[in-house]
Amino acid sequence: MPWKNQGGGPWGSGPKGPWGTGPQSVGPRPPDLEDLLRRGQDRLQQWLPGGHFSGIGIVLVLVAALAIWFASGIFRVQSEELGVVLRFGKYERDAQPGLRYHLPYPIETVLLPKALRVNTISIGMTLIDDPARRGRSIRDVPEESLMLTGDENIVDVDFTVLWRIKPGGAGAYLFNIQNPEGTVKAVAESAMREVIGRSEIQPILTGARTQTETTVQELMQKTLDTYGAGIQITQVQMQKVDPPAQVIDSFRDVQAARADLERAQNEAQTYANRVVPEARGRAAQIIQAAEGYKEQAVAEAKGQSARFLKVYEEYKKAPDVTRERIYLETMERVLGGSDKLVYDGAPGQNIVPYLPLGELTAKRPAAPAPAGQPQGGSR
């Protein structure tokens, strides 16, 4: 007996198999494509005049499409971005942050590089995630940081470069170089090696870091301008400048010895600064005393010569009187302090050949002795 399909076979009516009811649909059914197209056509006919595709309806559709096409040219430039408008793939103009407009695609397109953001590149070191410390740690990169100085020493230099897109250089930045970050890193490493190779190690480790940073920045900017990269180097910061780790202990001993040498030199210079002015002061004092004595001696000599000339002038007027006066003054100076004995004897009498004149004169009293000293005298 043949099975009837409308009965479902020997297992009964419905979509059943030998193990019971067949698979049932679970969840929402997918939409029917023909149904969607039919519904869209119905809605479009409702909006069109007359309810069917007429000439006016086609024009309205074209106007709406054209409006949407023109509206697609509206774009927004974020605060750290700079819009670069291209017309048929050629650089046309820059667009500042804000709401801007360009001709729709394919006439004009826009690129939005981070032109106002300052980027950072580290050379000689890299940041790696450290799960143990829940942060990042710095790992040294010797192939980038080890450099040869001009006096044939090796120095370990880690530095950071801050850069941004040059104002008005967004077009050059986008189209003249392929890998901007890699270009800046290569130029930075090359410039630092060149500057370090022209310098000695001691100034680099001590007081020439600022000058080195400025020189590297100028050299990098010159090189990038030659490339037409449209990049501006804002700052170069030297993070670590040390000798290689293998010789750093010996180098520190040398630095300590140099510090002791400088301290001894400073102490000697301080002593010299104190002694030399004192010696110069004493020398100036002696010179001034000699100058004063010179002036005094010259003045006295001039005074005596002037006095002699005055006396000579008076002598020429009255030689006898002047000669007598000079004689009297001279005798007064000579005999003023000596003992004198005047004998007023009768005329014609002779004086005894020996006369103790010293005993005839009265004894002068002795000068009083200073206080605390015994007084002595002859009786």
Disulfide bonds with the S-S distance in Angstrom:
none
